[in-house]
Amino acid sequence: MRELIEFIAKSLVSNPEAVKITESDEESRKVFKLEVAPEDKGKVIGRQGRVAHAIRVLLRVAAVKEGARASLEIV
């Protein structure tokens, strides 16, 4: 799941070296925190959050496939 988020984020941003993903376990789910350069944050979020929503949907599908629950926070 981490690789999926990293691939998508690096494909979207202008500065792929600044992409950082941290993973933590909260209750019964994994929480991924995505950090990008300030100038790339808009590209990852998208208009009205559409890109962020699409990334979260893909993450949920990958998590269900592995029998887990996951969420994404963009920091």
KEVODREN-343880 format. One line per 3 residues: their letters; for each residue x, y, z of C-alpha. Coordinates in nm, 3 decimals. Layout:
BEGIN
A	X,Y,Z  ...
This chain:
BEGIN
MRE	0.000,0.000,0.000  0.285,0.234,0.081  0.438,0.174,-0.261
LIE	0.106,0.255,-0.428  0.077,0.591,-0.253  0.442,0.671,-0.324
FIA	0.408,0.588,-0.694  0.095,0.799,-0.738  0.231,1.096,-0.542
KSL	0.567,1.098,-0.722  0.387,1.085,-1.056  0.180,1.393,-0.970
VSN	0.432,1.632,-0.815  0.708,1.847,-0.964  0.954,1.763,-0.687
PEA	0.936,1.383,-0.632  1.234,1.386,-0.394  1.024,1.577,-0.138
VKI	0.759,1.303,-0.112  0.763,1.141,0.233  0.524,0.880,0.363
TES	0.495,0.778,0.726  0.290,0.484,0.842  0.131,0.428,1.181
DEE	-0.119,0.188,1.333  -0.423,0.337,1.502  -0.679,0.101,1.652
SRK	-0.758,-0.149,1.376  -0.635,0.048,1.074  -0.317,0.178,0.916
VFK	-0.282,0.552,0.877  -0.055,0.683,0.604  0.062,1.045,0.622
LEV	0.174,1.193,0.293  0.406,1.494,0.295  0.493,1.685,-0.021
APE	0.661,2.015,-0.099  0.434,2.316,-0.028  0.414,2.410,-0.395
DKG	0.299,2.056,-0.485  0.027,2.024,-0.223  -0.238,2.160,-0.461
KVI	-0.149,1.901,-0.723  -0.195,1.617,-0.476  -0.523,1.753,-0.339
GRQ	-0.670,1.861,-0.673  -0.972,2.078,-0.742  -1.224,2.038,-0.463
GRV	-1.019,1.743,-0.335  -1.092,1.515,-0.629  -0.738,1.382,-0.668
AHA	-0.703,1.321,-0.294  -1.037,1.142,-0.292  -0.929,0.921,-0.584
IRV	-0.603,0.831,-0.407  -0.797,0.744,-0.091  -1.035,0.521,-0.289
LLR	-0.744,0.333,-0.446  -0.583,0.294,-0.103  -0.907,0.154,0.041
VAA	-0.934,-0.096,-0.243  -0.574,-0.212,-0.189  -0.636,-0.242,0.185
VKE	-0.951,-0.449,0.141  -0.760,-0.676,-0.096  -0.510,-0.740,0.186
GAR	-0.786,-0.776,0.446  -0.701,-0.455,0.630  -0.829,-0.101,0.675
ASL	-0.631,0.207,0.578  -0.665,0.583,0.552  -0.459,0.866,0.406
EIV	-0.381,1.205,0.555  -0.215,1.476,0.346  0.007,1.687,0.568
